[in-house]
Amino acid sequence: MNELQINTRKTILNTLDLLGSFSKQSEYKSSVPFVNIPAELIEQWSNHNRIKNNNWYIEIWTENEYLLLEAFNKNFQEKLVCLPKKLPDIPQILENENWIEIMEMAQDINYYFTSNI
């Protein structure tokens, strides 16, 4: 893998880690209190999603990893449309069942990646 691929993989896995962790989202909020953390994480994931059809991106993942990311993205997109237009920030967003489901999906996929390193 080249440097771009290595950095992209790390960034995507970091985003999944943040999406799946209340404590890390809270820490993130503490470090940048002026940022709406859920909106930021949605944007980070959307950035990754924009590049997913490039060959260099596909090469980063095993076939199974790529399929898992695609399944996560599909479910993520379905949950996004159910979130309020004015997205609550941390900690209020944790009262939203769709955000909780996004976090649980991210935890599941993150577990896969961290247990298969």
Backbone hydrogen bonds, N-H to C=O, Kabsch-Sander energy under -0.5 kcal/mol:
donor,donor_aa,acceptor,acceptor_aa,energy
6,I,2,N,-2.5
7,N,3,E,-2.8
8,T,4,L,-2.5
9,R,5,Q,-2.6
10,K,6,I,-2.3
11,T,7,N,-2.5
12,I,8,T,-2.5
13,L,9,R,-2.5
14,N,10,K,-2.4
15,T,11,T,-2.4
16,L,12,I,-2.4
17,D,13,L,-2.1
18,L,14,N,-2.6
19,L,15,T,-2.9
20,G,16,L,-1.6
21,S,18,L,-1.4
25,Q,21,S,-2.1
26,S,22,F,-2.6
27,E,23,S,-2.3
28,Y,24,K,-2.4
29,K,25,Q,-2.3
30,S,26,S,-2.2
31,S,27,E,-1.9
32,V,28,Y,-1.8
35,V,32,V,-2.1
37,I,35,V,-1.0
40,E,36,N,-2.3
41,L,37,I,-2.7
42,I,38,P,-2.4
43,E,39,A,-2.2
44,Q,40,E,-2.5
45,W,41,L,-2.4
46,S,42,I,-2.5
47,N,43,E,-2.3
48,H,44,Q,-1.6
49,N,45,W,-2.3
50,R,46,S,-1.5
51,I,47,N,-0.6
51,I,48,H,-1.0
52,K,49,N,-0.8
54,N,51,I,-2.0
57,Y,54,N,-0.5
58,I,54,N,-2.3
59,E,55,N,-2.2
60,I,57,Y,-1.5
61,W,58,I,-1.1
66,Y,62,T,-2.6
67,L,63,E,-2.2
68,L,64,N,-2.4
69,L,65,E,-2.5
70,E,66,Y,-2.3
71,A,67,L,-2.4
72,F,68,L,-2.6
73,N,69,L,-2.7
74,K,70,E,-2.3
75,N,71,A,-2.2
76,F,72,F,-3.0
77,Q,73,N,-2.8
78,E,74,K,-1.8
79,K,75,N,-1.9
80,L,76,F,-2.2
81,V,77,Q,-1.3
82,C,79,K,-1.2
83,L,80,L,-1.5
87,L,85,K,-1.2
93,I,89,D,-2.4
94,L,91,P,-1.7
95,E,92,Q,-2.1
96,N,93,I,-2.1
97,E,95,E,-0.6
100,I,96,N,-2.2
101,E,97,E,-2.1
102,I,98,N,-2.1
103,M,99,W,-2.7
104,E,100,I,-2.3
105,M,101,E,-2.5
106,A,102,I,-2.5
107,Q,103,M,-2.5
108,D,104,E,-2.2
109,I,105,M,-2.4
110,N,106,A,-2.7
111,Y,107,Q,-2.4
112,Y,108,D,-1.8
113,F,109,I,-2.2
114,T,110,N,-2.8
115,S,111,Y,-2.2
116,N,112,Y,-0.9
117,I,114,T,-0.6
